[in-house]
Amino acid sequence: MNLELFIAKKIHFSQKEGKRTSLPAIKIAITGIALGLAVMILSLAIIIGFKKEIRNKVIGFGSNIQITNFDRNSSFETEPIAINDSLLAMIKQFLGVRHISPFSTKPGILKTETDFQGIVLKGVDQTYDWTFFRDNLKEGELPSFDGKRASTDILMSQHMANLLKLKVGDSFLTYFVQDNVKARKFHITGIYDTGFVDYDKLFVITDIRQITSLNDWEKDEVSGYEIMIDKFDNLDLVTEGLDEALDEETDKSGNSYYVRSIKELNPEIFAWLDVLDINVVVIIILMLTVAGFTMISGLLIIILERTNMIGILKALGESNANIRKIFLYVSFFLISKGMLWGNIIGIALCLLQSRFNIVSLDPETYYLNSVPIDLNIMAWLLLNIGTLIVSMFMMLAPSYLITKIAPAKSIRFE
């Protein structure tokens, strides 16, 4: 029989709690652990959700990996490339690649009767994966580009439509300034809203053949190819592999291929997302520190309250190590109770926010309409295990107080 555990249970589950002077301190300690863990769970879920949502929006506009002309400048006025069928088939079969489709971009000026706005026309074809825009479609329908002639249908953002007072079914002219000014008339078939204002106010999706015609390119020439992969965690590995595979390849005009991941295309956004991890670490450290010190205070009070018992146990031959073990068991019970309530509170708040979007955000500042929640099970388990280990480790120091208690004096202590 584990005598230390038996005594710890007697101390913790005593029916005479009303007579214990340590009860307020114990309640404060449990509350500190509960609130600390709840805040940590919320912080972790929000940061994971925020990073995932922003990452998915950036990928939705630009895919995981892009293959472009190596001579491409930093603007949306691009130099064309062409990929032959055999090379395209090799890329499709490349490990980790889920989908590939061509795209072209062209900056222009959208003009209505009363307003004008600078835009980027992004051309795609019938092989384009519309999942992202389908999920964010607010009005109308997605355009179809499988006809024999270049379609004039476009998909526009809600932000741009509101700005220019346009709606589904409206038409407008767009002007493109190059050697000579060219104009095209487009028809709005659908309106999307991602909440990612920096991109929503920029991109208009249309038929890739419109841009091919505007640039006087050949049919197989495009700005580049967008590649979606199976798993984001393998992004760097797949990018490096494709870069090596295309390193010595050139297109029919002798142009080299430039392979870049979405991280390389948007370094400032992903650097910002990486900084958010520091915020989580700081919050976790602060919460663990606060919760740990409340537990230390509670344990010290329990030890002082049980000084007489400690003296008797020492007089009966119990070692300091075994008596310390008793109070570490008591600490474990208290920490476990606090963690149980912390998980209940934290998970409940996460579910409420996820279900009802109680806390909203300004999309112009945060790129999201509400606080996102993504409660990763593995991260939740690691957080709980880490909290328990750290909290128990912090209990070792106050338990050393037991070694300073002398039986002769403590037995007389009341």
Secondary structure, 3 states (H helix, E strand, C coil): CCHHHHHHHHHHCCCCHHHCCCHHHHHHHHHHHHHHHHHHHHHHHHHHHHHHHHHHHHHHHHCCEEEEECCCCCCCCCCCECCCHHHHHHHHCCCCEEEEEEEEEEEEEEECCCCEEEEEEEEECCCCCCHHHHHCEEEECCCCCCCCCCCCEEEEEHHHHHHHCCCCCCEEEEEECCCCCEEEEEEEEEEECCCCHHHHCCEEEEEHHHHHHHCCCCCCCECEEEEEECCHHHHHHHHHHHHHHCCCCECCCCCEEEEEEHHHHCHHHHHHHHHHHHHHHHHHHHHHHHHHHHHHHHHHHHHHHCHHHHHHHHHCCCCHHHHHHHHHHHHHHHHHHHHHHHHHHHHHHHHHHHHHCCCECCHHHHCCCECCCCCCHHHHHHHHHHHHHHHHHHCHHHHHHHHHCCHHHHCCCC
